[in-house]
């Protein structure tokens, strides 16, 4: 009986170990992109802290960094992968996540909001809102980060 317990524990430890290894290997490209984006952004802004990093895949791939500069101001940096041109905006110069959601709620009637994230298309910083409608259909709603104007929507997928 002891041998069975030890064997089961070893199998569980091996599965957990392999899962961790797969996860870390899968995250290596994301970490490399983050490191490169922060390095490129460092030419325009000095971060005191980085709060979030994600990769936006729209018409083009854009790395998005949210953090604070040395003066303690919240900033957002967009770095398109092709051009490597760095766009820096103070977070308070555009819509907040909540304001973007409210804009969607004013125009549509979302059943469930799945995600809200920053992105960029054609050098325009934007909020991408991914939501489900009443018929459980997938929808995307894009709002200009600075003006709050509707840019485009993809509905009923």
N, C-alpha and C positions, 0 to 999 in steps of 0.2 A: 504494500500500500504506500509506503514511504517513497518507493521508486517512482510510482505513478505521480505523486504530488510533485516531486522534484522535476520529473519530465514535463509536466504541465507548466510549472513555473518557468522552466528554461524555454519552452516554446513561446510563452507569453512575453518573456523578456526579449527573445529574438525578434518576435513580430514588432514589438514596440521599438526596438533598436533600428530595425529596417525601415519602419515608418518614419522615424525621426530623420534618418539618413536621406530618404527620398524627399521629404519636405525641405530639408536644408539644401539639397542639390537643386530642387525646383526653384528655390528662392534666390539662388546665386545670380541669375541674370537681372532680377529686379534690384537686388542690392548693388550690382555693378552700375545699373542705369541710375540709381539714386546717387551713388557716389560721383558719377560723371556729371549729373545735372547740378549737384551742389557745387562742384568744382567750377563748372561753367558760370553758374549764377554768382559765384564768389567774385567774379570780375566786376559785377555791377552792384552787389549788395553783400554786406557782411552779416551772416546769421549769428544771433546769440543763442538761438535754439531752433530746431526743426521739429514741428509738431506732427506733420503728416506728409507722406509722399505717395503718389499713385501715378499710374500710367494711363493716360486717356487714349483710347483707340477710336478715332472718328474718321474723318477724311484723311487725317495723318496722325501719326503717333506723337503725343505730346507728354512730356514729363511735367508733373505739377507738384510744386513744393509749397507747403504752408508752414510758416514759422514766424519768428520775431527777429527784427534787426537789432543792431547794437543800441538803438534808442528805445527799445522795448515796444516798438510799433508792430502790430500784426501785418505781415506782408504775404503776398502770394506771388509765386514766380512760375511762369510757363516757359518751358524749353522744348520747342519742336525738335524732333530727332533729326530731321533732314537738314534744316538750316542752322540749327544750334544757336539761333538768335534768342536772346534772353529778354523776356517781357516781365517787368516788375510792377506790381500795383500794391498800394496800401489796401488792406482788407476793407477799410471803411470808405474807400472810394467807389465801391460798388455794392451790389445787393448781397445781403447775407443769405445763408442757406434758407432760413425761415421766410425771408421776403420772397425768394424764388418759389418756395412751396406755396406761399399765399397767392402769388401771381397765377400759378397753375390752378389753384382752388377757385380763384375768381373767374377763370375762363372755362375750366373743365370741371367735371365732377369725378375725381379719381376715387376708386374703391379702396385701393391700397397703394401706397408709395413704396416702391421696392428700394430705390437708391437715389441719392442726390449727390452729384459730384461735379467738380470743376473740370473744364476742358477748354479746348481752343480749336476753332476752325477758321481758316482763311485769315489768320492773325487777329481774330476776334475772341477775347476771353468770354466764356459762357458757362452757364449752369446746365447740366444735363440731368433731367428728371425722368427716371424710369418708373412707370407705374402701371397698374392694372385697372381696367375699366370695369363697369358693372357686369359685363358679359365675360369677365375673366380674360379679356384680350390684353395683349402687351402693347404699351404705348411709350413713346419717347417725346419729351417736350424740351425745347432748347430756348433758354432765355439769355439775352445779352447781359453779361456781368455788370457792365457800367451803366447802361441805360435802362435795363429792365424790359426792353422791347422783346417781343416774341421773334425768334429767328426762324425756327422751323419746327415741324412736328412730324412724327411718324406714328401712324395710328393703326389699330386693329390688326396686329400681327398674330 
